[in-house]
């Protein structure tokens, strides 16, 4: 059996019959099978929007050639008399526990938040009546913050090909569409993620893994660099290995770790707001028309480096999505975006942030604890401006002009907006940079200035980073690991899951 790689330009509403017909023309034969290797939408020419597609053809009529060996994650099973507890059920915690369980360890996941069904009810209650639940919200609960997001599976992380393939295959087995293997910008959708997360849990439990919800890590005891036990609201766990995968919203967990001598350092991160437009405006700007058969909704990725300012960029763009209140704690304001698989909502949103170095921004050095306090004060100040779960907001054009908005347009956010001078509420250098960046984006996308800008976007990545050794252990400890977004070494579903897998593989090597 030989194979051949070809490139095809396919219309947006292509189907597999069309691909077969195109291959027949190139091969002059109907004796073949094929697989799609990669698809990327090319919208540079609005009159010829198409999928740039890489196809792998297999046929007896092609020269016999060995295929390039595909990366495979090798997980060797053997019975091990080691127990591990993993705090956090997000991508890092889940995939770390899954790999360890497959390798023969006895693992337990503890999750401070609710399971997916109870979490959905808590979020519905919040959005219908502002009843905030600290155990079930957009930040905490089964699957982590990524459960209620767009479910993007893009990652800029390098050297994770084996991990990426394992992650994608695991998601597909749990119900994700097979297209995530070849789309250039794959996503799962919040509606699909609900069932996927349940199926992932069942897969883990079928291997003997244990998961305990509403079980919050409160403290741990250690001696001589060895953690002896962890203390939770549901009792004490005494195990051999401890992996903390808390996400970057768990400030109380960060402070507990710092109190117990776990070393963290400050790192650069990004800070800003979230912008929202009608999806039809974005479609017209990107495609030249409001809709194209075969395509869901237009996306954008914008960057700006205005002279004398911080770099500004859009982040986590959610086509056809909605704004959500992503604060982990009461009386605090942070926002995020989510969208379903079909991306068929009437609004589009994205984070619009400036990359910052806190020490340079404030002209003083910070400890890890001090930067948490600094960021938390800002999140509380944004909440205090409205005194409720309404979001402070203004139009983008008014932000650029430093003019307080009077009437705000309709929004996807269910609890309402309050006009606010956001440029005064952000650090001066961030505000200055966003003003310049937004003006630049309004040139790049026609009508961009007509959108809204709102809330505080402060969770693009962790503001602090755990000090880890090459074997992933926390510096100064011989059985404690910090993994995922909360470690400061990853951001997003794929890179966090990969960090969890890498942590598990190091544990396997050592045990």
Buried (B, 14 or more C-beta within 10 A) or exposed (E): EBBBEBEBEBBBEBEEEEBBEBBEEEBEEEEBEBEBEBBEBEBEEEEEBBBBBBBBBBBEEBEEEEEEEEEEBEBEEEEBEBBBBBBBBBBBBBBBBBBBBBBBBBBBBBBBBBBBEBBBEBBEBBBEEBEBBBBBBBBBBBBBBBBBBBBBBEBEBEEBEBBBBBBBBBBBEBBBBEEBBBBEEBBBBBBBBBEBBBBBBEBBEEEEBBBBBBBBBBEBEBEEBEBBBBBBEEEEBEBBBBBBBBBBBBBBBBBBBBEBEBBBEBBBBBBBBBBBBBBBBBBBBBBEEEBBEEBBBBBBEBEBBBEEBBBBBBBBBBBBBBBBBBBBBEEBBBBBBBBBBEBEBEBBBBBBBBBBEBEEBBEEEBEBBBBBBBBBEBBBBBBEBBEEBBBBBBBBBBBBEEEBBEEBBEBBBBBBBBBBBBBEBBBEBBBBBBBBBBBBBBEEBEBBBBBBBBBBBBBBBBBBBBBBEEEBBBEEBBBBBBBBBBBBBBBBBBBBBBBBBBBBBBBBEEB
